Amino acid sequence: MLKKLRLSVIDIIVIVIMLAGLVCIRIFQEQLFYDPLIAFFKLGRGKVLPPFDKMRLFYGLAFRYLLNTVFSLIIIWIIFKNYQVFKLSAILYIVLFVLLCVAFFIITSTPYPDLLLVFYVRRFLIQPLLLLLFVPAFYYQRYIKP
């Protein structure tokens, strides 16, 4: 039998505010974060990555990832209200951040990096894709799986 989530009006308001925060990060990305790859991938014409300051880019990616993570973890907490789910999510966010950053900088350090691979690894770092993966997975685990 399908069980329902029980969210109060306050829960829904906070979730909407957190989603609005995620949207604002996306809307104001060029003003908030150093990322010369935004314009590069938007134009889609380059065959070679533009020059960029690796440390400055790392700090921009880390700050953006941190903001996305905080908003996402608040949403996960409000939906599930389960410390184990929250803790697992936080650990996964940290581990994936380290792995994705290492992969991103190894890939971009090669003489001829695979631009598609750079695009997708960077996408996981700058977008809240993990939230879109974790919520259905935890929902399935908690409410649907017998």
VEXGU-792671 format. One record per residue: residue number from 1; chain; z, y, x of N, C-alpha, C in turn. Coordinates in steps of 0.02 Angstrom, whole numbers, m for minus. Each point is the difference from the previous one (the first is absolute). Last residue first. Example, Ala and Ser with C-alpha at 12.3 -4.5 7.8 and 13.67 -1.06 7.14 Angstrom:
BEGIN
- n,chain,n_Z,n_Y,n_X,ca_Z,ca_Y,ca_X,c_Z,c_Y,c_X
- 2,A,354,m112,642,3,59,42,37,55,m39
- 1,A,m4,m286,15,0,59,m45,0,60,45
! end
This chain:
BEGIN
- n,chain,n_Z,n_Y,n_X,ca_Z,ca_Y,ca_X,c_Z,c_Y,c_X
- 146,A,15,m147,440,57,m36,m30,55,m16,49
- 145,A,m173,216,m1,7,m66,32,62,m35,m29
- 144,A,m40,222,m69,m50,m46,m26,8,m71,28
- 143,A,145,195,57,m6,m6,m74,m48,m53,m25
- 142,A,54,51,241,62,7,m38,m7,m18,m74
- 141,A,m185,m7,158,54,m42,26,62,1,m45
- 140,A,m182,144,m49,m18,m69,m12,57,m47,21
- 139,A,26,225,50,3,m10,m73,m15,m73,m17
- 138,A,m24,68,223,71,m8,m19,8,m10,m75
- 137,A,m219,39,78,26,m62,31,73,m11,m20
- 136,A,m111,202,m67,m22,m60,m38,28,m65,28
- 135,A,60,196,120,25,2,m69,m26,m59,m41
- 134,A,m74,33,231,69,m25,m9,22,m2,m73
- 133,A,m217,88,71,5,m72,12,69,m27,m19
- 132,A,m49,232,m14,m45,m34,m47,0,m76,9
- 131,A,120,133,152,32,6,m66,m42,m38,m52
- 130,A,m89,24,214,52,m52,m2,38,1,m66
- 129,A,m163,166,55,m29,m63,m23,52,m55,m6
- 128,A,m8,261,43,54,m44,m24,m26,m66,m28
- 127,A,m112,153,206,1,m5,m73,56,m48,m22
- 126,A,m49,47,233,3,65,m32,3,m3,m76
- 125,A,m11,m195,153,52,44,25,7,64,m41
- 124,A,m170,m161,m46,65,m29,m16,57,43,25
- 123,A,m218,67,55,10,5,m72,67,m29,m21
- 122,A,m75,m24,224,25,68,m14,15,8,m74
- 121,A,m102,m198,63,68,1,26,32,68,m14
- 120,A,m226,m22,m59,44,m38,m44,72,m4,26
- 119,A,m170,118,127,6,28,m67,51,m37,m41
- 118,A,m58,m86,212,40,61,6,13,30,m69
- 117,A,m149,m177,8,68,m24,11,48,59,8
- 116,A,m227,48,m16,23,m26,m64,72,m25,6
- 115,A,m111,75,194,18,55,m44,25,m24,m68
- 114,A,10,m108,249,m31,m18,m63,23,51,m52
- 113,A,m10,65,265,40,m31,m53,m42,m15,m62
- 112,A,m38,41,265,m42,2,m60,37,m33,m58
- 111,A,119,30,204,m56,46,11,m45,8,m62
- 110,A,262,m54,m32,m58,m35,29,m58,48,7
- 109,A,208,58,m105,0,8,73,m58,m37,33
- 108,A,54,m6,m238,m29,65,18,m2,11,75
- 107,A,97,m202,m84,m70,4,m21,m31,66,22
- 106,A,229,m28,38,m38,m47,42,m74,5,m17
- 105,A,147,122,m133,m8,30,65,m34,m46,51
- 104,A,43,m79,m222,m41,60,m3,m12,29,69
- 103,A,147,m185,m24,m70,m19,m10,m45,61,1
- 102,A,230,40,10,m22,m33,61,m74,m19,m6
- 101,A,98,85,m192,m6,52,52,m25,m29,65
- 100,A,46,m148,m178,m60,40,m13,m9,55,52
- 99,A,195,m137,12,m60,m39,12,m64,41,m10
- 98,A,208,102,m50,m5,m14,72,m65,m38,15
- 97,A,49,41,m226,m13,63,35,m10,m13,75
- 96,A,66,m180,m136,m71,16,m7,m18,66,34
- 95,A,227,m65,m4,m39,m47,40,m75,17,m4
- 94,A,145,127,m137,12,13,71,m43,m45,44
- 93,A,m7,m33,m234,m29,65,17,9,14,74
- 92,A,103,m193,m85,m72,m7,4,m35,65,18
- 91,A,232,6,m38,m15,m38,62,m75,m8,8
- 90,A,73,98,m199,13,45,56,m16,m35,67
- 89,A,m13,m129,m197,m52,51,2,8,46,60
- 88,A,169,m158,m42,m61,m33,23,m58,50,6
- 87,A,200,81,m93,9,m16,71,m63,m33,29
- 86,A,7,40,m233,m3,64,37,4,m13,75
- 85,A,29,m183,m141,m69,22,m4,m9,64,40
- 84,A,218,m79,m22,m39,m46,42,m74,20,1
- 83,A,154,118,m141,9,16,70,m43,m44,45
- 82,A,m50,81,m253,22,m60,34,3,15,75
- 81,A,m101,123,m200,73,7,6,32,m63,30
- 80,A,m242,64,m68,32,m66,4,76,3,4
- 79,A,m142,201,m25,m31,m53,m41,42,m63,0
- 78,A,66,182,136,7,17,m71,m29,m55,m44
- 77,A,m24,m20,236,70,m5,m19,8,12,m75
- 76,A,m214,32,92,18,m71,m1,73,m10,m22
- 75,A,m74,221,32,m33,m30,m58,18,m74,m6
- 74,A,75,111,190,35,26,m59,m29,m30,m64
- 73,A,m109,m47,201,63,m37,m5,42,24,m59
- 72,A,m202,116,48,m14,m68,m23,65,m41,m8
- 71,A,11,219,92,m19,3,m71,m11,m70,m28
- 70,A,43,12,230,58,23,m38,m16,2,m75
- 69,A,m177,m52,147,49,m54,m3,61,21,m42
- 68,A,m169,159,47,m25,m50,m47,51,m56,m10
- 67,A,51,160,164,2,30,m67,m23,m50,m53
- 66,A,m18,m69,224,70,7,m19,6,30,m71
- 65,A,m212,m12,98,22,m67,m18,72,2,m24
- 64,A,m88,197,87,m32,m15,m64,23,m69,m25
- 63,A,71,66,213,31,42,m51,m28,m15,m69
- 62,A,m96,m111,184,68,m23,m11,35,41,m55
- 61,A,m216,64,72,m3,m63,m37,70,m25,m17
- 60,A,m15,191,135,m26,14,m67,m3,m62,m43
- 59,A,61,m23,226,54,34,m37,m23,17,m71
- 58,A,m161,m95,144,53,m48,m15,56,32,m42
- 57,A,m171,139,82,m24,m42,m55,53,m51,m20
- 56,A,45,130,187,2,42,m60,m24,m39,m61
- 55,A,m17,m105,207,70,8,m19,7,42,m63
- 54,A,m218,m33,92,29,m62,m26,73,8,m22
- 53,A,m210,172,0,63,m5,37,38,m60,m29
- 52,A,m275,22,m3,62,17,m36,60,m10,46
- 51,A,m300,m3,m30,60,4,44,61,21,m41
- 50,A,m190,m137,m127,7,66,31,61,0,47
- 49,A,m150,m222,m49,57,37,m25,4,68,34
- 48,A,m233,m124,m40,54,1,49,56,41,m28
- 47,A,m194,m26,m123,0,m67,29,56,m7,52
- 46,A,m44,167,m234,12,m10,72,m2,m72,21
- 45,A,m19,100,m227,m62,m1,38,10,m18,73
- 44,A,155,41,m203,m28,m67,7,m62,m5,41
- 43,A,166,174,m103,m71,11,13,m37,m66,9
- 42,A,231,m10,m30,m27,31,m59,m76,11,7
- 41,A,131,m80,182,m18,m52,m48,m28,28,m65
- 40,A,67,155,167,m47,m48,30,m22,m53,m50
- 39,A,171,155,m57,m67,30,m4,m53,m48,28
- 38,A,221,m74,19,m15,13,m71,m71,26,m8
- 37,A,104,m36,213,m41,m55,m26,m14,9,m74
- 36,A,145,141,137,m71,17,5,m46,m54,m27
- 35,A,260,74,m36,m41,m60,m5,m74,19,3
- 34,A,268,104,m22,m55,2,48,m36,m67,m5
- 33,A,140,113,m209,m2,m48,55,m59,13,46
- 32,A,54,136,m200,65,m27,21,m3,m40,65
- 31,A,m193,101,m114,46,53,18,64,m28,31
- 30,A,m167,m147,m82,m30,39,55,45,56,23
- 29,A,62,m139,m189,0,m36,64,m27,41,58
- 28,A,50,35,m251,13,48,54,m1,m31,69
- 27,A,m43,m131,m199,m35,63,m13,7,47,60
- 26,A,118,m208,4,m72,m10,5,m38,67,m8
- 25,A,232,0,m31,m14,m18,70,m75,m7,10
- 24,A,73,30,m218,2,62,38,m12,m12,75
- 23,A,20,m187,m145,m63,36,m13,m3,65,41
- 22,A,199,m122,5,m53,m37,36,m68,34,m9
- 21,A,180,89,m122,9,12,71,m53,m36,42
- 20,A,8,m43,m228,m27,67,11,7,19,74
- 19,A,99,m199,m68,m73,m7,1,m34,67,11
- 18,A,231,3,m26,m17,m33,64,m76,m10,6
- 17,A,83,84,m204,9,50,53,m18,m30,68
- 16,A,m1,m144,m184,m56,48,m6,5,53,55
- 15,A,178,m152,m16,m61,m34,24,m60,47,m3
- 14,A,201,78,m92,4,m3,73,m61,m35,30
- 13,A,17,6,m234,m9,68,26,1,0,76
- 12,A,51,m201,m111,m71,15,m6,m15,70,28
- 11,A,225,m67,m10,m37,m41,48,m74,17,m1
- 10,A,136,100,m162,12,29,65,m38,m38,54
- 9,A,m1,m87,m216,m42,60,3,8,34,68
- 8,A,49,m258,6,23,56,m42,m48,58,7
- 7,A,m49,m271,28,4,64,34,22,53,m48
- 6,A,m35,m277,31,40,46,m40,9,64,40
- 5,A,m189,m217,m11,41,45,40,38,46,m47
- 4,A,m77,m245,m84,m20,70,9,47,36,47
- 3,A,m94,m270,m35,57,45,m6,m24,71,14
- 2,A,m125,m237,m87,m6,62,39,61,45,m13
- 1,A,m16,m276,m10,0,59,m42,0,62,44
! end
